[in-house]
Amino acid sequence: MQLSPSRMRNLVVLLIIGISRACGQLRSSIDSESLSSNCGDTSFKHKSGTELTAMSPPDRMDQMVLELMFHSPLEDDNHQTLHSLIIEDGVKILPKASEYANGYDPNSRECKTRNEARLLASANFMNVVDSAKFRLRAIEEGRLAIDALERAIERKTRKNLLA
């Protein structure tokens, strides 16, 4: 398979600087205003530790998106509990992380906050798991997730260059 120069460059960046740095670059490219809008949803409430523990891994990832949309990531113990549970979920979360990255569309008419928060949640999860739990590129699901994130970053970069 022949890779385009831009895709090759993004892939090399991901491999050389690692997912951690790519995640940092992505985080800095998402303006804080886009994560401060609640998309008209004012009903969000934190889940208790018991509720978080009872959730399925994909539901916890959805909850992380809501946390990013409505609260500062380091705001409280609830976020830390959720973060720990998601890391424990490990490989079970990869399909959802891939879904978020694959679904990222910088031109979407969907709420920009939700779109950006899903991408950021996906990148954050992959960053932490890759550095603390297991190497993503060591398993097929991880390689698919990395590829999805790389394509999402490429779409975001292309949109920013054209803007």
C-alpha positions, 0 to 999 in steps of 0.5 A, a space after each residue: 500500500 502506498 502512503 501519501 506524503 502527509 499520511 507518512 509524515 503523520 505516521 512518522 510523527 506518531 512513531 517518533 514522538 510517540 502518542 504522548 506528545 501527539 496527544 499534547 499537540 492535539 490537546 493544545 490545538 483544541 481551543 478551550 472555548 470549544 470544550 466549554 460549551 455544553 451543546 445545550 445539555 444542562 442535565 449532566 451530573 457526576 456519577 458516583 463511584 458505585 455507578 461508575 464501577 457498575 458501568 460497562 467500559 464503553 459507557 465509562 468512555 462516554 462518561 469521560 467525554 461528558 466530564 471533559 465537556 462539563 468539568 475541568 479534568 482535574 476538578 475532583 475525585 470523581 474524575 480520578 475514579 473514572 480515569 482509573 477505571 478506564 485505564 483498568 478496562 484497557 483493551 476493552 476500551 480500544 474499540 470505543 477509542 477507535 470509534 471516537 477517532 474514526 468518527 472525528 469530523 472537523 467539518 461536522 455540524 454536530 456539537 463541536 464540543 462533543 466532537 472535540 471531547 470525543 477525540 481528546 478522550 480517545 487520544 488521552 486514553 491511548 496515551 495513558 494506556 500506551 505508557 502505563 499499561 501495555 504497548 498499543 502497537 503490540 496488539 491488533 486492536 491497538 494498531 487499529 486505534 493508533 491508525 484511527 487517531 493518526 487519520 483523525 489528526 490528519 483530518 484536523 491538521 488539514 482543516 486547520 491548514 485550510 482555515 
